Amino acid sequence: MEKQEEINYNRIAEAIDFYRHNFRDQPSLDTVAEHVHVSPFHFQRMFKEWAGVTPKQFLQYLTLEHAKQVLKKG
């Protein structure tokens, strides 16, 4: 059986991957939490602990970076 820390790491990695592939749909906290099988409250707390930013901040970052790339392309 995996240690809880490893399970949490894998959940956050999966959430980041989910955000990267679905940022255009602006998934809600509830949607991503459900995807990684934890409560929204627990997901937000765990994401902040592991990633250093909140899920909302991470989603905003991905959206902004995409917008920058679109603008660069003209």
N, C-alpha and C positions, 0 to 999 in steps of 0.2 A: 504494500500500500504506500502511496506517495505521502510525503510530508505535507502538512497544510500549506506551508510556505511555497512549495513547488506547485501545488494546486492553484493557489492564488496567483502566482506568477503566470501560469498558463492561462488563467482566466483573463488577466489583464492583457496578455499578448493577443489573445483571441479577440478581446474587445477593441484593441487598437487596430487589428486587421479588419474587423467589422466596420469601424469608423472610416478607415481608409477606402474601403470598397463601397461604402454607402453614404458618404458625406453629402452627396448631392441631394439625397432625400431628407437630410437633416433629422436623423433618427432621434427619438426622444430618449431620455435617460431610462425610462421604463422599458423601452424596446431593447436597448443594449443590455440592460440588466437581465432581462428575460433570456436574451440570447446566451448569456454566460451563466445562467441558472443561479442567480442570487437576487436578493431584494434590492430595489433601487437605492435605499439608504445605505446598505452594506456596500453596494457597488461603488457609489460615489466616494465613500470613505476609503475604500480599498484602492480605487483608481488614483485618488489624490496622494495616498501614501506611496504607491509604486511609481507613478508617472511624474509626480511633483506638480501637477496642474489638475484642475477639475476636468471632468468629462466635457463640460460646456466650453471651457477654455481650449481644450484640445480640438474640439469640433470647429470652433471659430478659427483656430490656427490653420487647420486643413482647408477650410473654406477660403480664407484670405490668400493662402498660397496658391490655390487653384485660380482665384481671380487674378492674381499677379501674372500667372503663366498665360492666361487667356489674353490679358492686356498686352503682354510682350509679343504675342503672336500677331497682334494687330487686328 
